[in-house]
Amino acid sequence: MKSSRKKIVAAVTSLVLAGAMLTGCSTAASSTAAADTAAATAYVDGAQTAESVLAANTAVHTADAAYDASTAVGIALTGSSATVDGDGVTVDGGTVTITAAGTYRISGTLTDGQIVVAADGATVTLVLAGATVSSSSTAAIAVTAAERVVVILADGTTSTLSDTSGYAADADVNAALFSAADLTVAGDGALVVHGNGNDGIASKDGLLITAGTITVEAADDGIRGKDYLSVTGGAITVTAGGDGLKADNDTDADAGFVVVGGGTVTVTAGGDGVDAVTDVVVTGGTVTVAAGGGHGAAAGDDTSMKGVKSGVVTVLAGGTIAADASDDAVHSDGSVHLSGATVTLAAGDDAVHAENALVVDGGAVEVSTSGEGLEAADITVAAGSVHVVSTDDGLNASGGTSTGGGGGPGGEMAAGDFSVTVTGGTLVVDANGDGLDSNGTATISGGTVVVNGPAGQGNGALDVNGTLTVTGGVLVAAGSSGMAVAPSADSAQGWVSVTFDSTIAAGTTLQLADADGTVIATFTTSKELQNLVFSAADITSGEEYTVYRGGSASGGSTGGLAGAGELGSATRIATATAGEAPAGGFGPGGGNRGGQRG
């Protein structure tokens, strides 16, 4: 939603500028706090598509990578200087300056010099054909004035750019390959960039990469486009002390975004893997990110170490994304939409975190390890598949500050304005904390939800401060009994909640059967449990159901829920009346109790 984007970016910018006017040591802290407050004022629509987000942004420039070699001006680098076979170029010692529009083919080695493009209003094409440029004092290539510059990597060649190891703090030119104009990198050759003093490749306007084998090592950010960074092809490898891919225009609501539509991107970053002030959009290609040393490393107190981070919205609509981060693997200060990509995540903190909405309506999300799996104020699963493994909560609908004050039955928190909604798809959770946790409400109307919750009594497979309503779909929630929560008695779909007299061991096959002995559900436990909740269309409220231990499971498994099962010689271990919560646990809001018989 463009209006939300403008509200966030404009509010943050104005408050940061106001904070910068303060004096004293508290200036930075005041500015940061003001920005955080402003960002929280606008709710970002989590259902935005890749197309709608990109349409609301500045259009990515286009570039023609074709050139006429017969008309190109040749620049031969000769160690400490260069020779030129045409017009539009001046040479002053080790400084080669291009002053006119045209195509320039560069080869050879410049041991301590620089190529400068100073052609105001012109379109300049640089063909790097085995060029090696090193500078001990500044950038290897610096575009200081142009309308647009295209860097073509000649097929079959490798070019190398290396810059100084130290820039002045206020240096305008501060990357090994720097451009003050729109920059395109294309061609089927290879480029190696050593950003020794700061960034590897940087544009103060837009940056488009369409092809090439590009390797970047940078002291700070790897590849940065101020207005935007767009990758449509190529094989890109970035190792950065700071952020890997970055767009950092924080004054224009339509800029500051990163989009990947193709190619292969591999990032190892000391900071964030992908960082955009506004949006991150992935529609194709393969993106692999390791941030902050990965999920096993400690996240920095002063440095953001997230895998994929946006200030407004992240849309992962296609392609393959793998992120391993010491902090959140995917993070947005606004919202996240997972709508078709194949996403594999490992996180030291949250696998996916959104301050506003988190929507999954396509693709596949696999979380191998995390602190909390999915966290947002509002979480919606409408389609696709989600598999979460977490040391804390699997899903957590909550905000930055608690809106609950306790005081309900059993001392639970009061419900806030948060929600978990499942209308379709498949959601499988393996959590050591609460499995599905909402500080507000939870609604299941479709899809399949399987929660393998905690064995410990301090958390539950289901934890809903408000009302848990089930009107459709399939729900299985297995966990401890001390904090067990059952669906609302007003739920349109029947449900059964059973607390067993003794702990059920991991690896046990459980069968739920009706009064006629027909198996309704077959579930194999993955860890110890003492409470089981099941809801499906086959359950009729008020009817009695029996749980058996043993028998057989068949037809595949979704988080332990089998496609079919048979009682065989299974042993009856409990009975329960559908729609009645067992004694000792909490119903919705801590209310429903009663019913189970061992």
C-alpha positions, 0 to 999 in steps of 0.5 A: 500500500503506497500510502502506508509506505509514504507515511512510514518513510516520511515520518521516520525521515522527519523525526530523524532529521528533527532528532539530528538537531538535538545536541549532546550525547543523547542525539543518536538515541533520541533519533533512533527512538523517534524513528522506531515510534514513527514506523510503528504508527502506520500498519502495512498491508501484508497481502501486497503482491510483488507486482503492486509493490514494484508498481508503487516504486520508482521504475527500474531503469533498462539498459541495452547490453549490446554494443558495436565493437567496431566503433568502440574506443580502445583503452589499453592500460599499460601499468602506470598509464594508458594509451587510447585509440580514439576521442573522448578520453584524456590520460593524465598519468594513472588517471584515465578520464572519459568525457563523452558519450560512447563505448569504451573497451578497456583492457590491460593493467593499471597498477595505481590509478583510476578510471573516471567517467565525467560525461555530464548527461551522457550514456557511457558504456564501459566494456571490461575485457580483462582489465585490472585496475588498482588504486591506493588512494580512491576508487578503481572506477568512479562515475562522477557525472553521467546520465547512465553507465553500462559496464559490460563484462566481455565474454571469456574475460575476467576483470579485477577492481581494487580500491584504497583501504581507507576513505575519508569519513565524508568521501563522496566516492567510496566504493571500488566501483562507484557511480553517481548515475544509474549503473548497469552491470551486464555481459557474460564475463567475470568481475572481481571487486575488492572493496578494501576501504568501504563498499564493493559496488555502489550507485548513488542512483539505481543499480541493475545487474543483468548478467555476469559472474561477479565476486565482491569482497567488501570491508563494508557493504557488498553491493549498494544501490541507493535508489534501488538494487535490481538483480535479474541475472548473473552469478553473484557472490558477496562477502561483506563486513557490513551488509551484503545487498543494500538499498538505502535511500531513506528520503524518497518513499518510492525508492530504497528497495531491493528486487531479485528476479533471476540469477544466483546470489550468494551472500556472507555478511557481517551485518544484514544479508539483504537490507532495504529501507523500504521493500525487498521483493524476490520473484525468481532466482536463487538467494542464499544468505548467511548473516552475522555468522549464522544462527549459532552465533551471538547477534550483535548489540549494535549491529543488525545481523538479519538475513533479509530485512525491509523497512516497509514490506518483504514479498517473497513471491518466487524463486528459492531463498535460503537465509541463516542468520544470528538474528531474524532470518526474514524481518520487516518493520512493516509486513511480510508476504510469502506468496510463492517462493521456496524459503528455507530458514535458520535463525538465532531469533525469529525465523520470520518477523513482521511488526504488522502482518505476516501472510503466507498464501503460497510456496513452501517455508521450511524453518530448521531452527529458530528462537520463535518461528513466525512472529507478527501482530497478525499472522495468516496462513491461507495456502502453501506449506509451513514447517517450523521448528523452534526453541520457543514459540512456533507462531507468536501473534504479539506486539512490541509491548504487551497489551495484556494485564493478566487477571483472567482465570488462572492468571493469563494475559488479557487479549490484545489486538493480535491474531492468528488466522488459518484458512488453508494450506499446511502448517506444521509446528515443532515447538519447545515453547508454545506451539501456536501462541496468540496474545489476541485471537486465533481462528482456523477455518481451513487447511491442516494444522499440526502442532507438536508442542512442548513436553514441559508444563510451563507452555502449551501446544495452544496458547490463546489469550482471547478466543480460539475458534475452529470452523473448518480444516483439521487441527491436531495439537499435542503437548503438555497438560499444565497449560492446555487450551481447548477451542471455544465451545462456540466453534462451529466445528466439533473438537476433542480435547483429551488429557491423559492420566500419564505421559505418552512417550515419543513415537507412540501411535494414537488412534481417535475413534468414534463410538462405532470404532471408526478411526477418525484420526491417526497420530504418531507422537514426536515427543512426550505429551499429555494433552491432545486436541483434535478437530475435523469435520468428522467430529460431532459436538456432544458425541463420545470419542475414544483414544487408543494406543497402538494400531497402524498408520498408513497413507503418508504423514503430515507432522505425525498425522497419518492419512489413514489408520487401523486399530488392530490390537490397539489399547483404549487409554481415554475417552472424551466428549467432543466440545468439553475441555478436560479438567486441569487445563485452560479453555478459551481465556482459561474458561472451559473445563470438564469432561475427560475420562481416563 
